[in-house]
Amino acid sequence: MNYPLYIRSAPTENELKFHYMVHTSLDVVDEKISAMGKALVDQRELYLGLLYPTEDYKVYGYVTNSKVKFVMVVDSSNTALRDNEIRSMFRKLHNSYTDVMCNPFYNPGDRIQSRAFDSMVTSMMIQVC
Amino acid sequence: MEAAAGGGCGSGPPLLLSEGEQQCYSELFARCAAAGAAGGGPGSGPPEAARAVPSAATAAAGPVADLFRASQLPAETLHQITELCGAKRVGYFGPTQFYIALKLIAAAQSGLPVRIESIKCELPLPRFLMSKTDAEIRFGNPTELHGTKVQIPYLITEKNTFKRMDDEDKQQETQSPTMSPLASPPSSPPHYQRVPLSHAYGKLRSNTEQMHPAPYEARQPLVQPEGPSSGAPGTKPPRHQASLIRSFSVEREPQDNNSNYPDEPWRITEEQREYYVNQFRSLQPDPSSFISGSVAKNFFTKSKLSIPELSYIWELSDADCDGALTLPEFCAAFHLIVARKNGYPLPEGLPPTLQTEYLQAAFPKPKRECALFDSYSESMPANQQPRDLNRMEKLSVKDMADFPVPTQDVTSDDKQGLKSTVDEALPKDVSEDPATSKDSNSLKARPRSRSYSSTSIEEAMKRGEDPPTPPPRPQKTHSRASSLDLNKVFQPSVPATKSGLLPPPPALPPRPCPSQISHLRVNSKRSAQRRPPTQLPNYGDFRLQKQSEQAPEAEIHPQLNRAPSQAAESSPAKKDIPYSQPPSKPIRRKFRPENPATENQDTSTAVGGPATAAAVKPHAAVQKQSSKQKKAIQTAIRKNKEANAVLARLNSELQQQLKEVHQERIALENQLEQLRPVTVL
């Protein structure tokens, strides 16, 4: 159902907390998807924006047309991150994900083990942190 | 990367380096390479580069020239040495060339003539007077003449790697002494692996080509004119054919005309290129088009590499990430697989020599004739029909040692997909049923497979190819007009011989069959003849329904024939009775109860010998038709009567229930009346 294809945290302590936040945010994503209405599926924007803010973190969501959800948790203190930067990050994630999909040896639903994907995510996280 | 020292001295022209020499030479090479900044160890090059610099670098000409000059040999001698070692030929100083050159220098310094044979002997270390102090120290030590040759580790490693390549170890072992001239520092095991690479590849090279198999054998082309090393090439061709056929692990020949030495294991040689191109063409006739992901996946999965590795190789080679492989991408992927099979760790990034632009530039598309690939061309017909895929599988079975008979699950898909469209007449067992879904997938994925002709499949089967699983029933629904349930009946397992049964005559509902049988039996009684086999189709369905699918008609025939014939024999006068009561005769259980007991008893008692179980004469067919109709009517009447009876019973039961319910209702209303205290006015 809703299991992570890929999950990564930058500072590796408290990883579980991040995992938990991501998991709970899935509900919010689902809510946003359904709230947009069935008729608007085509026009539904992929970028969902800020899902919900907590005191420490902001959670952004993005969902593809195949219902693959990308969730990003960033530190609230990182004010330098603007919306369009988040959008571009999601776009890069999406592109990398499609590259992973193009690999015939990748079975959809498997965990993503693509090194290219890893390196892209790493570079993004380094850039942000 | 130089393989360790070969086995013995004297058989071929091996270059044996003692340990001291090895260290010395590798040091020198490292220095030259480093000095020349020859790109020691490209980022994407083999990791061995990190472990032993000399192996992964080309000694730049400058430092090498300096070194040679420092040996204080006359310029002519140096020229000679350079030529002999092969640097001139390949255009650069690889480790092989360098080591040979050093050895030649040592020989020259010892006063021996500069010739290849000189290298065979144990020589003192070459002496170089160089400005670098350490060089002096090192080179000034000529006293190392260890007799110990590093044979064992190399041979062992070589064996391991050769095993991987599935070639006869013996041949390789015997060949290795002749083909492994250089001893590399024992500390670099990966280099050992490289030797088998080139050796194995050398074996794969054709006699006609006579390209030097390895840098180690760089001498050989030079030597061939001289003739000393004819033994080694001589042994190669016979093995070549066999190993070419067998070995999928074609190793690229290092440094053929390459200037970028550090990428040696990632460089595709001409022969390899040809091989890859041929394989590509077997998958995709148009070399300028591309192979779809699923096709490539099936193909590469045969290499028995793990899926993550294959996934990673794909990631490396599919540069544009479009899910399809163009020819350069395919060659790169193939090459990476080959390298991986031979023990090379996968690079972090696509080596420059494997990149699309490089491959396209280095190897123009036009293919070259290669005697090498005769074996391939035999099994790969020139017609690039989709059945090449089938042949490719056979090819892979035969030709690729590392792609042994493909695993059932992998190629069953292929084969089923390929043959499914053909083999409607060859339904297979139930186990194929789950594969049919795969078939539909594979069919969609490879529309080419639909053009398979049955002949090709049969040919393929006749060739002795062993399909891992026989093709399943291709379609669940026949194009022919036939009832679906019959398909299901036939689907589980109907031997090909029963293909005649496949289309039961649509015009004949199952029911009349028994009547036919009875009628025929009547006829047969009269004529005491067997039913023609043509009756089979009529009885096919119900017979199958009743009995196991394996039950041949013959069983039924005797039974059927037996019964009527017995009845006929026993009661010829009852011809009319059987006729009017067709259900009595057939084995059909439905009708049995309705049969007059006498008839059954007669038949059952009379069942003892098949007696006349001859086929019914064709003339019975004519009578059959009219009787068919009558039987049809009679059976219909019977059915309706039964139905009526059933319905009548049902009706009566329901009426009964209705009455009861009515009565209950009345009773309840009475109670209600009584309970109501005051009647409503």
Interface residues (C-beta under 8 A of the other chain):
Chain A: T98 D99 M101 C102 N103 P104 F105 Y106 Q113 S114 R115 A116
Chain B: G293 S294 A296 K297 I307 P308 L310 S311 Y312 W314 E315 D318 C321 D322 G323 E348
